[in-house]
């Protein structure tokens, strides 16, 4: 079983990723801290940006919207009224 599961290890696929990518990690109190994610981040074919989650759907959503707007040259992101 463990051998089969090892085929799904993201470290095996990360070198093939060439797209702009953001890895969302936890903070020092979470399981997936930036230090734990570091080997995966280093394995990417193109270095990903890393973002430490604020554990807030509002703050994390705004960050994702800004990243996409900046990445694709869309100017200021259009945010839902309840996020402004």
Buried (B, 14 or more C-beta within 10 A) or exposed (E): EEEEEEEEEEEEBBEEBEEEBEBBBBEEEEEBBBEEBEEBBEBBEEEBEBBBBBEEEEEBBBBBBBBEBEEEEEEEBEBEEEEE
